[in-house]
Amino acid sequence: IPSAHSDGGGDLSAQLIEQKLEQKLAARSNSRIRKALDGAAGSSLPLAIDWRRTGVQTGYAGLVWAPGAHVWYSTLDRIAYSVARAGTHRFVAAKLTLEMVALHPVSLAAFFGFVGIAQREPLGDVARQIRRDLPPSLALEWAMWLPLDAANFAWVPVRHQLLVVNCGCFLESIALSFVKANGFALQQADWDGWDLGDAQAV
């Protein structure tokens, strides 16, 4: 349940960010839209939620990630105990290595695959997105999870590690939802006229 709530909330947050970006970009490229936005007495355009998208990503978290993560972290701890003593640098290094090399690539492929198929995307499109977006998404995950996992494995008891992971998963789910819907890199034309002030305003 926490995983499902985390991914559902992350997707809703991602959709909010996407629509704020779209409004900013549209306002810069179309003066009439900009005028309409400026004349809205400080309000923004209504938020249109894609509830099916949110439901699919919540389903992935509840049906795939949560049970898989429960099995993974129990198994990971047993493997690490077989090669090192708990609390040692070797113990933490073994868990980090398996986490980065085994879990993250598989979980990313599962995410893109499950969500794409559940949203009835052609299998060819799903495969292309995995080939295109998995490597940079994996690099982003490593940058985020390496320090978090190091602290988690070193200091948090195994029975509480999934709770820590779920907290990180909320931020991760925002990024992955955005990437799934838009691709890892937006087209350069989408960013024409975009500046730091706009980004901070979102």
Contacts in CASP RR format, 6 or more apart in sequence:
PFRMAT RR
TARGET T0000
AUTHOR 0000-0000-0000
METHOD contacts of the structure
MODEL  1
IPSAHSDGGGDLSAQLIEQKLEQKLAARSNSRIRKALDGAAGSSLPLAID
WRRTGVQTGYAGLVWAPGAHVWYSTLDRIAYSVARAGTHRFVAAKLTLEM
VALHPVSLAAFFGFVGIAQREPLGDVARQIRRDLPPSLALEWAMWLPLDA
ANFAWVPVRHQLLVVNCGCFLESIALSFVKANGFALQQADWDGWDLGDAQ
AV
1 62 0 8 1.000
1 66 0 8 1.000
2 66 0 8 1.000
2 163 0 8 1.000
2 166 0 8 1.000
3 61 0 8 1.000
3 62 0 8 1.000
3 65 0 8 1.000
3 66 0 8 1.000
3 69 0 8 1.000
3 166 0 8 1.000
3 169 0 8 1.000
4 58 0 8 1.000
4 59 0 8 1.000
4 61 0 8 1.000
4 62 0 8 1.000
4 66 0 8 1.000
5 58 0 8 1.000
6 61 0 8 1.000
6 166 0 8 1.000
6 169 0 8 1.000
6 170 0 8 1.000
6 173 0 8 1.000
7 57 0 8 1.000
7 58 0 8 1.000
7 59 0 8 1.000
7 60 0 8 1.000
7 61 0 8 1.000
7 62 0 8 1.000
7 65 0 8 1.000
7 169 0 8 1.000
7 173 0 8 1.000
7 177 0 8 1.000
8 54 0 8 1.000
8 55 0 8 1.000
8 57 0 8 1.000
8 58 0 8 1.000
8 61 0 8 1.000
8 173 0 8 1.000
9 54 0 8 1.000
9 170 0 8 1.000
9 173 0 8 1.000
10 57 0 8 1.000
10 170 0 8 1.000
10 173 0 8 1.000
10 174 0 8 1.000
10 177 0 8 1.000
11 53 0 8 1.000
11 54 0 8 1.000
11 55 0 8 1.000
11 57 0 8 1.000
11 58 0 8 1.000
11 173 0 8 1.000
11 174 0 8 1.000
11 177 0 8 1.000
12 49 0 8 1.000
12 54 0 8 1.000
13 174 0 8 1.000
13 177 0 8 1.000
14 173 0 8 1.000
14 174 0 8 1.000
14 175 0 8 1.000
14 177 0 8 1.000
14 178 0 8 1.000
14 181 0 8 1.000
15 47 0 8 1.000
15 49 0 8 1.000
15 50 0 8 1.000
15 53 0 8 1.000
15 54 0 8 1.000
15 177 0 8 1.000
16 47 0 8 1.000
17 174 0 8 1.000
17 178 0 8 1.000
17 202 0 8 1.000
18 178 0 8 1.000
18 181 0 8 1.000
18 182 0 8 1.000
19 45 0 8 1.000
19 47 0 8 1.000
19 48 0 8 1.000
20 44 0 8 1.000
20 202 0 8 1.000
21 202 0 8 1.000
23 37 0 8 1.000
23 44 0 8 1.000
23 45 0 8 1.000
24 194 0 8 1.000
24 198 0 8 1.000
24 201 0 8 1.000
24 202 0 8 1.000
25 190 0 8 1.000
25 191 0 8 1.000
25 194 0 8 1.000
26 33 0 8 1.000
26 34 0 8 1.000
27 33 0 8 1.000
27 34 0 8 1.000
27 37 0 8 1.000
27 38 0 8 1.000
28 34 0 8 1.000
28 193 0 8 1.000
28 194 0 8 1.000
28 198 0 8 1.000
29 192 0 8 1.000
29 193 0 8 1.000
37 44 0 8 1.000
37 45 0 8 1.000
52 119 0 8 1.000
53 119 0 8 1.000
53 177 0 8 1.000
53 181 0 8 1.000
56 114 0 8 1.000
56 115 0 8 1.000
56 116 0 8 1.000
56 118 0 8 1.000
56 119 0 8 1.000
57 115 0 8 1.000
57 173 0 8 1.000
57 177 0 8 1.000
57 180 0 8 1.000
59 118 0 8 1.000
60 110 0 8 1.000
60 111 0 8 1.000
60 114 0 8 1.000
60 115 0 8 1.000
60 118 0 8 1.000
61 169 0 8 1.000
61 173 0 8 1.000
64 110 0 8 1.000
64 114 0 8 1.000
65 107 0 8 1.000
65 110 0 8 1.000
65 111 0 8 1.000
65 169 0 8 1.000
69 162 0 8 1.000
69 165 0 8 1.000
70 162 0 8 1.000
72 103 0 8 1.000
73 158 0 8 1.000
73 161 0 8 1.000
73 162 0 8 1.000
73 165 0 8 1.000
74 158 0 8 1.000
76 95 0 8 1.000
76 98 0 8 1.000
76 99 0 8 1.000
76 103 0 8 1.000
77 95 0 8 1.000
77 158 0 8 1.000
79 94 0 8 1.000
79 98 0 8 1.000
80 86 0 8 1.000
80 91 0 8 1.000
80 94 0 8 1.000
80 95 0 8 1.000
80 98 0 8 1.000
81 91 0 8 1.000
83 90 0 8 1.000
83 91 0 8 1.000
83 94 0 8 1.000
84 90 0 8 1.000
84 91 0 8 1.000
84 93 0 8 1.000
84 94 0 8 1.000
85 91 0 8 1.000
87 154 0 8 1.000
91 153 0 8 1.000
92 150 0 8 1.000
92 153 0 8 1.000
92 154 0 8 1.000
95 149 0 8 1.000
95 153 0 8 1.000
96 146 0 8 1.000
96 149 0 8 1.000
96 150 0 8 1.000
96 153 0 8 1.000
99 145 0 8 1.000
99 149 0 8 1.000
100 142 0 8 1.000
100 145 0 8 1.000
100 146 0 8 1.000
100 149 0 8 1.000
104 138 0 8 1.000
104 141 0 8 1.000
104 142 0 8 1.000
104 145 0 8 1.000
105 134 0 8 1.000
105 138 0 8 1.000
108 134 0 8 1.000
108 137 0 8 1.000
108 138 0 8 1.000
108 141 0 8 1.000
108 176 0 8 1.000
109 130 0 8 1.000
109 134 0 8 1.000
111 176 0 8 1.000
111 180 0 8 1.000
112 126 0 8 1.000
112 129 0 8 1.000
112 130 0 8 1.000
112 133 0 8 1.000
112 134 0 8 1.000
112 180 0 8 1.000
113 126 0 8 1.000
113 130 0 8 1.000
115 180 0 8 1.000
116 125 0 8 1.000
116 126 0 8 1.000
116 129 0 8 1.000
116 180 0 8 1.000
117 123 0 8 1.000
117 126 0 8 1.000
129 180 0 8 1.000
129 183 0 8 1.000
132 183 0 8 1.000
132 184 0 8 1.000
133 179 0 8 1.000
133 183 0 8 1.000
133 184 0 8 1.000
136 184 0 8 1.000
136 185 0 8 1.000
137 175 0 8 1.000
137 176 0 8 1.000
137 179 0 8 1.000
137 184 0 8 1.000
140 175 0 8 1.000
141 172 0 8 1.000
144 168 0 8 1.000
144 171 0 8 1.000
144 172 0 8 1.000
145 172 0 8 1.000
148 164 0 8 1.000
148 168 0 8 1.000
152 161 0 8 1.000
152 164 0 8 1.000
152 165 0 8 1.000
153 161 0 8 1.000
156 164 0 8 1.000
END
